[in-house]
Amino acid sequence: MAVLRLFAQAREAAGTGRDVVDGATVDEVLAGARARYAPAFAALLPNCRVWLNGEPARGDEPVGDDDEVAVLPPVSGGAR
């Protein structure tokens, strides 16, 4: 099980900023999150960056109990 951290719109869509999700790879953790959270989370996920332990992640990367998978939606806006 990996720690899943969700930020901004992903956190809002899931209703939580932190969870523990079972999966042997990054893709399996994300699949578990898609099944667990509202459809709005699944719809947002393709546009997000996914990081494993602070580094950009590939879906086939293995994860363990001490790993953190972070989901970062795109940021928009800026100074006016």
Secondary structure, DSSP 8 states (H G I E B T S, - for coil): -EEEEE-HHHHHHHT-SEEEE--SBHHHHHHHHHHHS-HHHHHHGGGSEEEETTEE--TT-B--TT-EEEEE--------
